[in-house]
Amino acid sequence: MGEAKRRQELGLPPREKKIKKDKKKAGFISNLSAKYPFLPFILGGVLLTVLIVDLLNYYK
């Protein structure tokens, strides 16, 4: 305990313990959108195409 005695002799307070913070894991959607930022545009385009095709087939 050399450091503790030295700190006490110098009048310093005891050393603070480092606390490890748990990193919050990102969700599946967050990871997916971070990995593929263009994915919402592709899904939106596919959905719009399906809706237009469905609407055209309905009014035939």
N, C-alpha and C positions, 0 to 999 in steps of 0.2 A: 504494500500500500504506500509506495513512495510518493506517488502523485497526490494522494489524499493528504498526507502529512505536509507536503510542500504547499498545497493550496491552503491548508489550515494555518501554517506559519505566515503566509502572505496575507492572510485575512480575507481570502476569497471564499465564496460560497461553494458547496459541493457541486461537482459537474452534473449538469442535467442529462438525463438519459434520453437518447434519441428514440422517438416513438415512430414506428413504421406505420404509415397510413395504408390501409387496404385500398387498392385501386378498384374503382367500381367498373365492373365489366359492362361493356356496351351491349345492347340488345342485338338480336339477329337483323332487324330492319336497319339499324344504324350501321352495322358492319357491312351489310349488303349495299346500302346506298353510298357508303364511303368507298367501297371497292369498285362499284360500277355507277358513277354519277349520271350516266346517260340512260339508265334503266327506266326511270319514270317516263321519259319521252317515248321510248320504244313501247312500253306497256300502254301508254295513252294512245299512241298511234294504232296499235293492234285493236284496242277496245273500240276506238272510233271507226275503224274499218269494219269490224264485226257488226257494230250497230247500223252502219250505213247499208251493208249487205243485207242484214235482217230487215231493215225498213224497205228496201227495194223488193225483196221477196214477199213481203207482206202486202204491198200494193199491186202486185202483178195479177 
